[in-house]
Amino acid sequence: MRYLIIVVLVAGVVACVRVGSDQEAPAGSTSQGATSRGKLFNSDVKHFSAVEVSVRGVTVDTRSKTPVVLLEDKKNRRILPIWIGYSEARAIAIVLEKVETRRPLTHDLIKNILSSSGVKVVGVIISEIRDNIFYARLYLDNHGEEVSVDSRPSDAIAISLRMGTPIYVAKAVFDNAQSIPLEVIETDDIFIKTGIRVQNITEDIAPHFQVKPGEGVLVSEIEDGSPADVAGLRRGDIILEVNGKGIKSVDDFNRVIREAENPSVRLKVRRGDELLDIEVNLEGF
């Protein structure tokens, strides 16, 4: 009876992961693993030199109008974007935003079937990329019988989020795919919110602004009509403090802006020989 259950479940998972984006591989095969729970998964993590990631969020590629799931490698400060289908994007976003649905969706149903049958999801590995197509494996444990199931990343991620299990990406995938430095993503988030884009003050540019490296951040771009533009901030200004906190890097700036509870952000700015206090009102933008 146990073997019948696992065969039915594996077939069901494979069937469910066939729908989606052209930039993910269709689901296919399964392979039997070791009898000790997690042994196959841990072995493959080592085999692929995989790193653990978290799901940063789901966004939309403005050029192709296609949803993108962002996987964050915090240790190496980089983001792996994977283009996915709309239904899979919704399935992932629902979990991230903690939205409750009236009736179980496809991935909720898979979770319920697995849980009620005593089958555990051990983890997920985004294992390879070929011809711009991502491949993943979903690792299941049925009372000690471990199985890895060929899956598209979006479906594996949607299931893993519901089961609270780890997601890994093979080193080769990060090396061969178009990953994005985390600093770029964070800076873009802040740019959308404030209209300010900043950069670190390095040894090369510090003398031009009469400051020391790490003494504030340089305003490299101001969006027309943005809160920063309205407040009078200019390109070339040096932001020394935000809400009374010293700023030494882009990371400092992003963190303080993101943590700000008041919609009005107070900036201490160096403009040439002048020290200015500028208040940026983010409310209504």
Secondary structure, 3 states (H helix, E strand, C coil): CHHHHHHHHHHHHHHHCCCCCCCECCCCCEEECCCCCCHHHHHHHHHCCCEEEEEEEEEEECCCCEEEEEEEECCCCEEEEEECCHHHHHHHHHHHCCCCCCCCCHHHHHHHHHHHCCEEEEEEEEEEEECCEEEEEEEEEECCEEEEEEECHHHHHHHHHHHCCCEEECHHHHHHCCCEEHHHHHHHHHHHHHCEEEEECCCCCHHHHCCCCCCCEEEEEECCCCHHHHHCCCCCCEEEEECCEECCCHHHHHHHHHHCCCCEEEEEEEECCEEEEEEEECCCC
